[in-house]
């Protein structure tokens, strides 16, 4: 196959997937790194998910809802799973899954204590690479627990590296690679390398098993079977996997191994002191390998869980490989083409990413590719039926559950592949995270991104009242309303990529989003002031108190972030309606309605409504929360945080094309030219258009923008060397906020690192660190202003000694600082990692990236979840912006005639 063909091979597979010609998504990296400690597996009376099913139980207890494993794959319904198990001859436990601390054990909440990396991936899953660093000495389970328990919130977490276990490189690099010859033929290569100075034993157990569906009511007694199969030429062993709906698969091994069989069923005797239903249970391989219990495995070579036990003694620097094939076919010589398949898929992956951004330098190319790989690897099978979960399986559940967590979501029923924030710390979907995930996914697979947007709006996810489920810990929590933003993002991305717009997709999404929009309007503006509440709104501890808790009777907190999000939501809906109206003018009415709602919000934000309540502080040039008293008076919450920057996100550009088929909307736009609403100038809706005939709609006007950005671009306030802080650095000195009625004496601290507060479990921090999603939306808003105002609009930039810059340059400045988190600085160090970390200079670590959840506000050090490619994957978008800063050709080339509102 020539290079031209190879360059388009991955796109060709995605096209075949989209057209239903080939199902390349049948198998993928859908297996989580953790299934224990989840809400789904929690059947306790009080909802103690971490404790009800912990790591210690995981090796012996069958999961009810989903499976986990190291670097594994499964089919899209998670019927059959494949992953790797390891033993170094010293660990007390067979390493079948990643270990970490629970939300109550870690001094900063849940925290995985392993080092694994998603090295590469193509969106069709035709090529996948995973790396795990496995210590050669006994894994320090007890020490990690004890030391983190000893530490307080002001101390950093105690990591696996901190234990010294990787000293002298005494570990194995274990890489698992997958290359598909076709949708149902998967070549697997496991390569282990001894990085240490001495010989060391290693046991590798590639494992194949069926998810236990047969122990529960809906499929009681219906299960697949694994059994020894005939061995073709050039094969050391073979297993046949038969399933009533998946069909028959074969797993072939190239190297000799001891076959182990058991059942994927709970060890009742170990867990609860009850007799086992079968002598062969889930933890059999642990007992066989570590305890030499030969009675633990089935001598008849059949069961629902299988492993091929390979024992090796690797000399210092030595490597070993294991080759396998999982396939529906029975080829005469299964491994004859393996090397060719791996070489070809590797080459195609290189060409796919080179085509995405050929001009990137080595560092940016690495960031882009590993960010995209992480997004692909965190596509996970998610299974949760709330009504069945609350009722329980086979035995009655505690009465408390009938009115406990998610009891108002009985319609919720999921068994789908979803984009998740993380495969260990967050192995469940989070609605507002997903909107940002889709912005990244749209770069590499816009069809999958579209499917994710639609999925959360299906009747088995979306609540009948219109609320989008937040996450399994509380579906009813209110997260920022960003789903419309995500829908617009992928819609526009597809139009730029393919030159055509999927209006049918937009119509389906828009019609469902109207339900969600109504829910927000009716539920989160109880007073009808057009000032919105909403609780913590995903920003956890950013305020002076826990915003998810109610204030005393008669008091209300009116939030600048909630109001900004709703203004943005209104504009998103307006833009979607205008796009739909280009083909169906009946959507013009809704465009007018949502635009009028936006204007009403803007009117209140500027204090022009009859209530006279304004979020804009003209003295400080900033937007702030308000506490409304029972008598209608209000008090400002004088905090400088991202809460006051979020209203900038409510910015959109209306081009002439969108006005061609909506004459009444054009008249409304003309009526409000100059941002006029009921006689007052309340927002940016200028009389004039730019050179392309475009209009700008924004909650803030040019004067407000300059005042806000002056704070943002000041390194003594918001601007860090690595992006925009979540709270201004002035709060390092300005702590006292004063007495807030209904709250009490209020103080705020600038905390640039891990949280020192227990609010929301203390496992995240919005009081100083840098967060990628909000920085990304800020940059996007600035770029929209530049698109309208052009290069001629300039402002003094404090961090550049008040040198004047245009908004395009300012956006590039911010994006560059965020990317710098993972680029080497003048000292050759990567800010995301500690200076003494092996990630800095060790040849076997220095090119590996951990995509952290958030970053230290002063140093750029990675914090929070260490594998949350999730919205931190937006670095891929920022890298692309670094090289492609111009307005996409689609909008540059719009004709300067057509709809207008003169």
N, C-alpha and C positions, 0 to 999 in steps of 0.2 A: 504493500500500500504506500503510495507516495505521500509527501508531506502535505500537499494541498488537500488530499482526501482526509488525512489524519487530522488536520487543523479543524475540519468541519465535522469530524466523527462524533464528538460529544454533542454538538448542536443537532446533528442528525438523530441521535438517540432521543434527545429531548423532544424533537418534533414528532417522532414516532410514538412517544409516550402521550403527547398531547392529542394526537390523532387517533389514539387507541389501537395502533397497529402492533406495538410491542409493549409489554409491561416491565420496563426496567425498574420501576418502583416496587415491584413485588418483594424484592429483598433489599434491605438497607440497614444502616447503623441504628436501628430503632430500639436497641436494647439499652436500658438505663445502666448507669454505674451503681445506682442505689434504688432499691424498691422497698427496703425496710424503713421504718420511721416515717411513713407517709400517712396522710389522712385516710387514704383508701384502705390501708391495711389496719387501721385503728378501730378496734371494737370495744374500747374501754368505756365505762359509764361517763367519765368526765372529759373525754377527748384528749387524753394524754398520748398523742401519736408517737412521740419519740420513745416513750417508755413501754407502750403496749406491744410493740414489735421492734426490738432493738437488734443491733449487729450480732450479739451473742446468739440470738435465736435464729438468725438468717440462714445459717448453714444447715439447720435441722428442720425448719418450719416451711411448709409449702406456702407460696404466695397465693393470695386470692385473686389479685387483679392484674399484676404484671410481674415480669422477671427482671433480673439484673445480672451483670457479668463484666469481666474485664475485656474491653475492646471488642465487644460482641456485635453480632448481626442477628436479624430474625426476619421472618416474613412480615408483611404489612398488617397482619392480624395477630401476630405473635403466637402462632401455633407451634412453630418449630424454631428453636434458638440454638445459636452457636457462640461459644466464647472460650476463653483460655483460663485454666487454673494452673497455679504454680506452687512449688514448695522448694525451699532452699536447704532442706535437711535439718533446719534448726527452728523454724517457726512452730509455735504450738498449734497453729490453725492452717489448714490448706487455704491458700490465697485464691478464693473464687470471686471475690468482690472487693471493692475499695473500702478502706476503713476511714472513719472520721468521727469527730465528736458531735454529740447531739446538741440541740438548741439549749439544753440546760447544762451540758458538760463544758462547753467552750466558754472562755471568758469574754468572747465576743460572738456568742451564738454558735450555730452549727458551722463545722469547718472540716473539710476533707483533709486527711493527713497522708496524702500520697502524691507522687509525681507521675503524671501521665499526660500525653500530648497527642493532639489530633494533627498529624503532620501534613496530611494531604487528603483531598476528596474531590471527586467530580459530582456534579448535581444528579447524574443518573445513577450514582453509586457504582459506576463501572470500575472505579479505582479508589481504594481507601487505604490509608496508612495510619496506624496507631502505634505509639511508643509508650512503654511502661518501664520505669526505673525500679528494679526490684533489689532491695538490699540483700547482701549475702549473710549477714548476721541476723539473729532473731529480731523480728519486728517488735519495736518497743511499745506495745499496746498499753501496758500499765503505766509506763513513765509519761506517755503523752496525756493520759487521763489525769494522773496525779499532778503534774506540773501545771497543766491548764486549769485544774481545779484550784490550785494554790494561787494563781495569778488573778489580779483584779482587773477592772475595766480600764484602769490607767496604764496597765502593762500590755505589751504587744502579745499576740498569740504565740504559743510555743509550737514551732513547726517541726516537721520530720527532719529537715536539714539541721535544725538547732540541736538535735540529739547527738550529732556527730556520726550518725550511722553511715554517711557517705564518705567519711574520711578515707584517704588513700584509694578513693574510687572503688571501694569494695562493694560493688553492685553489678547487676546484669542489666544491660539494655536489651529489652525484649520487644521486638517490633512484630506486629501482626499486619499483614498486607492482604488485601482482597482485590482480585482482578476478575471481572466477569467476561467469559467468552460469549455469553448470551444471557438473557434474562433469568434462565434457570440453570446456568452452569457457572459456578463460582470457584475460582482457583484461590487457594489460601496458602500463604507462606508465613511461617513463624520463624524468625531468626533471633537467636539469643547470643549476646556477646559478653564475655567476661571482661569488665573494665578494670578489675582489680589486679594486685601484684602477685597473687598466688592462685593455685588451682582451687576450684570450689564446685560442689555438687549442685545440680539443678534438675528438678523434675518438672516436665512440661506435660500438661494434660488438656489437650484440645477436647472440648466437651460439647456434646450435642444432646438436646433434651426437648421434650414437649412441655409447654406451659400446662400446669394442672388446671384443667377445666372440668374434669370428671368427678371431682369431690364436692361440687356445688350443685345446687338444685337444677339449674337450667340445662346442664349437660351431664347429669348424674350417670356415671358408668360409661360415658362415651369418650374414648381416648384413642390416641395413636399408639403405635408400638415400634420400638427399635429392636432389631434382631440381627444376628450375624448373617452375612450374605456371602455369596460366591465371590472368589477373588480373581479378577481379570489379570492378564499378563502385565507385569511391571508394577503390580500393586502388592503391598505387604499385608493389608487387611481391608475389610469392607464391612459396612453396616447399611442395612436397609431401614428406612424410616417410612412407615405407612400411616397415613392420616385420612380420615373419612372425607374431609373437605379440601385439604391441601394436595392430596395425592401421594405419590411415592417418590422419595428422594433416596439417593445413595451418597454415603460419605466414604471416600477412598483415602487411604493413607499410603504414602510412598515409603516411609521408613518403618521398620519393625517396632511394635509397641505391644504392651500387655492390655488387652481389651477389658474394660470394667463396665458392668451393667448394674443398674438398680432402678428403683422407682422414684419419681419426683413426688413423694408423699411425706408428710410430716412424721418425724420420729416422736410419736406421742409419748413413748416411755421416757425419753430424755426430757422432753418439755414439760409434761404434765403428769407423769407417773401413771399413764394409762397404757393398756396393751396396744401394740401396733397392729394395724390391719394387714400388714405384710412384713416379713422379716427383712426386706430390702427397702431402705428408706433414703431420704434425700441426702443425709450426711455420710452415706456409705463410703464415698471416695476419700473423704477426710479420714475415716477410721481405717480404711484399707492402706492408704499411703503412709500415714503418720503412726498409727497404732499397730500396723501389720495385722489387722483383723481380716483374715481371709474369708470369714463367714459373712462379712458385711455385704459382699457383692454376689450377684446371681450367677451360679455356675452354669446355668442353662443359656447364658449369653442372650438375654432378652430383657426388656424393661421399657421404661419411658425416659431414662437418663443414661447416657453412655459417655465414657471417656477413654482415650487412648493414652496410656501411661508410658511416657518416654523418660528414661533416666540417663543423665549425662554427668560426666565429670569434665569440666572445662578448665583447661590450663589458662594461665594468665594471658589475656589478649586473644584467646581462642573464641571462635564463633561456631555455632551449629545451626542447621536449618531443618525444618520439618515442612513437608509439602502435603497438602490435602486438596481434595476436590469435593464439593457438594453439588450434586447434579441430579436432574430427573433422568438423564440419559445413562446408558450402560455402554460406554465406548470400549472398543477392543483394547486400546492402550491409553488409559486416561491421562497419563502424565507426559505423553509424547509432545504435546503442544504447550505445556505449562510455561516454559521460559518465554516462548514467543508471545503468549497472551500477556504476561507481566510486562515485557518490554514494550509491546504495542500500546497497552493502556497507560503506561507511564509516559510514553512519548506523547500520546494524545492529551493527557492532562497538562503536560508542559505547554503544548500548543494552545490549548484552551485558555490558559491563564495569560499566555503571551498575547493572545488575540484580545483579551480583556484590557490589558495595559502594557503594551510592548515597550513603551518608553520609560518605564519605572526603573530607578536604580536598584541595586541589590537589596538594600534595606527596605525600601518601600515595597518592592516586589514580594519580599518575604512576609511583611506585615499583611499585605493584601491577600496573599494566597493562604496563609494560615488562618486569617480571620474568616475567609470563605470556607475553608475546611472545617473550622469549628462550627460554623453555622449549619453545615451539612451533617456533621456528626451529632449535633444536638436535636436532630429530627427524631422524635421518640414516640413509641406507641403509648397511647394514653387510654386507660380503661377505667371507667367509673360510672356505675349506675346508682344514682343516689337513693332511689326508692328501695331497690334491692339491698343496698348497703345498710340502710336504716333498719329494714326488717330483719336483716341478718340471713345466714344460711344454715339450715338444718336445726338451729336452736334459737330460741327467742333472745333478742338483744335487750340490754338494760333499758328500763322505761325512760331514763333521762335522754336517750338518743332520739326519742320521738319528737322532742322539741329542742334538740340541740343543734350542733353545727350542720348547716346546709339543709335543715328540715323544710325550709320554704322553697326548695329547688327539686321537688320530687320528679319533675319532668326531665331533669338532666340525665342524659344517657350518652356516654362517649365510649367509642372503641375505634380510635383513629390515630393516624400519625400526625403529630403536632410539633411545631417549632417551640422548643423550650429554652428557658434562660441558661440552663446548666444541666448536666446529666447526673450530678450528685447532690449539690446543695439545693437546687431547685428543679427536681425531676417531675415537674408539673407545669402546665401552661399558666402564664400570667397575661391577662388580656392587654394591659398597656405596654408590656414588654414586646408582645407579639407584633404590634404595629410597627415598632422600630426594627424588629427582626425582618419584617417584610421589605423594609427599605433596603436592607443588605441583600436579602435573597433575590430581590428583583434584578440585581446586577447579574446574577448567574442563572436564575431560573424563574422568570417572571410568572410562569404558569403556576408553579408551586406557591409562590407568594400570593397570587390571586386566590388560590384554593384555601389558603389559611385565613384570609380576610373573610371569605364567604362562610367558612366552617363555623366560626363563632356566632354567626347570625342565623344559623339553622334553628329550626323549632326545638331541637333536642338540646341546644345550648342556651339560646336567648330566652330569657324569662318572658312569660306571657305579658308581663307589665312593661316590657321593653328594655329591661336592664341586661347588660352584657355581664356574664359571670366573670368575677375578678380572678380568683384562684381558689384552689380547693380548701385552703385554710379558712376561707370565708367568701363564698361566691357573692354574697350580698354587699361586700365592701365596695366603696365608691373609689375607683381609680380614675385618673384623668381621661376625659372622653377623646381619645386619639384614634379611634377606629376609622373614622371618616378621613382623617389625615393619612392613615396608612393606605386606605382604599384609593385615595387620590394619587398617592405616591406611586403605587404599582400601576395604576391606570396610565399615568403620564409616562412612566418608565417604558411600558410596552409600546406606547405610541412613538416614542423617540427611537426605540430599538427596531420596531417593525414597520413604522411609517403609517400604521393604521390603528384606530382606536376600537377597543372592545366595548361598544356602547351597551351591549346586552349585559355584560358583567357589571358595568356601572349602574345600570337600571336595577338589576337584582339587589345589589348591595344598597343602593340609595333607598329603595322601597322599605327594606328592613331597618335601615338606620333611622328612618322617620319615627319608628317606634321608640328607638333609643333616645332620639332627640327630644321627643315628647316627654319621656320619663325624666330626663334631666331638667327640662323647663318646669315641669310640674312638681318634681320632688325636691329640687335643690335651690329653689327660690321661693321659699314658703311665704314671704311677705309681699312678693310681687314687685320688689324694688329694682329688679334686674341686677342685683348683687347676689352672688351665689355662694353657697356653703359647699359641703361635700366631705368634711372630715380631713383626714391626713393627706388625701389625694396623692398617695404614692411617695410623698416626700418625707415620710416617717417623722423624724424628730426636728424638723426645720423650724418649728414655731416655739414659743415660750412655754407651751403646754401641749398635752396630748390632744390633738385636734379631733381624734375619733371619739372623744368623750364629750357629753353634753355640758353646756354651761348652765348655771342656775336659771330657774324659771324666769322668762322675760328677757334674758340676755341672749344675744346672737353674735356669732363671729362671722363677719362678711369678708370673704377671702379674695385677695387680689389674684391668687393663682387660679382658684375655681372660676372667678369671673373672666379671667383671661382665657382659660381653657374653653369656656362657653362661648366667648366672642369668636375664638378660633373655630370652634365647632360650627357656629352659625355661618361663618364665611366658607368653611369647607362644604357645608350643605348647599350654600348659594352657588359655589363654583360647580358642584356636581349637577345641580339642577340646570345651570346654564349650559353645561356640556350636553346634557340630555335634551335640552330644548333646541339644540342645533338640528336635531332630527325629529323632535316631537314637541311642538310649541305648547302643549298642555302643561309642561313642567315650568312654564314661565310664572304661573301663579305661586308655585312653591318657592321659586327663586326670589320673588318679591317678598314673600312672607318671611323667609329666613334672613334676607337682607335687612328688612325692617326690624327684626329681632336684634340683629347685630347693631343697628343704629340705636336702638333703645338701650342696649348695654353700654355702648359708647357714651350716650347721653348721661347715663347715671355715673359712669366712671369719671366723667368730667364735672360732676356736680351740678348738672343743668336740669335734673328732674325736679319734680315738685317736692321731693323729699330732701333735696339739698345735700345729699350724702355723697361725698366724692372720695375715691380711692387715691386720687392724684394729690400729692403734697406739693403745692407750687413753690414753697420755700425751699424744700430739699430736692425738688426735681426728681421725685421717685414715687412709685406706686406702692401702697401699704395696706395691710389688713386693717379692718375696723372692728371695734367692739360696739355693738348697738345696745343701748340701755333700754329698759322697759318704757321710759318716757320719750323715746324716739331720738334722744341725743346720742352722739357717738364719740368715740375716743380712738385715736390712731395708735396702732402698734408700731412703734418706731424702730423697726428692724430693717436692715438692708440685706436682703437675701434674694435668691432666685424667685421667690414668691412675687417680687416686684418686677422681675424681668419677663416672666411668662406672658403677660399681656402683649409683649412684642410679637409673640408667635401668631397673633391674629392679624396676619398680613397676607393679602392675595393680589395678584395682577389679573385684570380683565382685559383680554385682547379684543380687537375689533370683530374677529370671527365669532366670538361668543355673543355679541350684541346684534348680529345680523338678523336673527329670527325672533327677537324679543323686544318689540317696539315699546311695549308698556314698561318693561324693566329699564329700557334706555331712558324713558321719560322720568322714571323714579330716580335714576342715577343723576340725571340733569337737575331734578328738583333738589337733590342733596349735594349738588356740586359745591365744592369748597368745604365739604364736611358739615353742611348746614342741616340742622334737625330742630324743628320747632323754633326756628329763629336764632339758634346758637350754633357756633362752629364747635363741633364735638369730636371730630376724628379726621383722619387723612382720607379725603375723597376729592382731590383737587379739581378745579374747573378745567385746567389744561390736561392734555395728554402728552406722552413722550413722542419721540421721533417715529416710533412704530405704531402710534395711535392707541397706546395702552393706557388704562386707568389703574390706579393703585387704590386699594381699600385696606385701611389699617386702623387699629384701635389707637395708635399714637401718631401724631403728626411729626413733621420734620423737626420742629423746635423741641418737642418732648424727646424725640429720638436722640438728638444731640446731647441733651442733658443727661439722659440715662446712660448713653454710651460713654460719656465722659467719666462716669463712675466705673463702668465696666472695664475701660481701658487704662485705669489707674492701678499701678502695681501695689499701691498702699491700700487699695480697696478690693475690687473683685479680681483683678488680673493676676494670675500666677504665671510663672515661666511655662506652665504646662496646661493652660486653659483657664476657664472662668470658674472661680470658686462658687460653691453653693451659698455661702454667706460671706459678706464683706469682711476683710481683715480688720476693719476699724473696730469690730467687736472683740478684738483681742484686748482692747483697752476700754471700749464703751460697753460695759456689761449691764448696767442698771437701765432698765426700760421704764421703771416707775410703777406706780400703782395702777393696775388695770381693773376696773370694776367688773365683778363677776369672775375674775381670775385671781387677783391679789397682787402682791409685789412680784414683779416680773424681772427676770434677768436672762441674759443670753451670753453664751461664750463662743468664741471662735475656736473650734476644735478641728484642726486640719487633718487629723489622722483618724484612728478608730474611735468609735463612740465611747464616751465616758458616761453615757446615760443608759438606763435600762428600758427606755421607751421603745416599744415594738421589739422587745427581745434584745436590743442593743447590738444586733448583727448588721446594722447599716448606719450610716451617718450622713446627714445633710446639713451639718453645721460647719462646713468649711471645705470638705473634699470636693474634688472635681468629678462630675458625672457626665458620661458621654452623651446620653440622649438629650438632655437639656442644652448642653453646649451645641450639639448638632442642630437643634431647632433654632437656637439663637443665630447661628451662622446662616442657616437657611433664610431666616427673616431679613438679616442684613443684606444678603444677596438679592432678595426680592426688591428691597429698597433701592439697591444699586441698579437693578434692571430698569426700574422706573426713572430714577433720578440721573443715572448716567455718571460718567467720569467727572463731570463738572461739579458735582456736589462733593465738597470736601469739608473736613472738620479737623480741628487740632486734636492730636492724639497724645495724651499725657505720657504714655510709656515710651514715646519717641520724642521726648522733650518738646511736646506741643507742635511737632512738625505736622503739617496738614497732609491728610491722606484721603483718598476716595473710599467708598464703602466696599468696593471689590478688594482693595488692598487690605482693609480692616478684616474682612472675612478671611482672606488668605493668611493674615497674621494669626488669627485665632485658630484656624485649622492647623497651621504649622506648629503651633505650640502643643496642640493635642497629639499630633503625630510624633512630636519630639519625645513623648513619654516612652516610646519604644525604639527610638533612634539613638545611636551612640553620640554622647556629648563631646565637648572638647577634650575631655580626659579619657575618652574611649569607653565610658560607662553608659549603661542603659538605666535611666532614672527609675523605671518601673521596679527594679530589683535592688536589694541592699548591695552596698559596695563590695562586701566580702562574699557575695553569693556566687556559686559556680556558674550562674547564668552570665556572669560578666566576661570570664576569660577561658573557662574550661572548654576545650574543643568539642566535648560531647554534650555540652549544655548551651553554649553561647548563641546558637541559632534557633533555640527553642523558645516559644512564646507562650506565656500564661496570660490570658486575657482576663484581667481582674474586673471586679464589679464596679469599683470606683478608685480614686487616686488621691494621695496626700496633697492637700492644698498648697503646700510650699515646696515639697521635694519631688512630687510626681510618683512616689512609691505606690505600688499596687496594693490595694486593700480589699477587704471583703472576700466574696467568693473568688477563688483563684482560677476557675475554669469557666467563668461566665462569658463566653464569647458573645452570647445573646446580644444585648444592645451595645456592648463594647465592640462588637463586630462592625459598628458604624465607622470604625477606623478605615475599613475598606472603602467606604464612600468618600471619606475625607482624603484618603490617598489619591483616589481618582480625581477629586476636585483640585488637588495640588497640580495636576498635569492638564486638566481640562476645565479652565476657569471661565470660558466663554459661555454665553447663553446657548443652549442646544439649538441646532440648526432649524428644527421645526418651528421655533418661535422667532428666530432671526429672520426667517424667510416669509413670515406672514405678510400678505398684501396690505398696503396702507389704505385700502378702500374697504367699504363694507359698513357694518353696523357702527353707529356712532350716537352720541347723545348731545351733539351741539344744539 
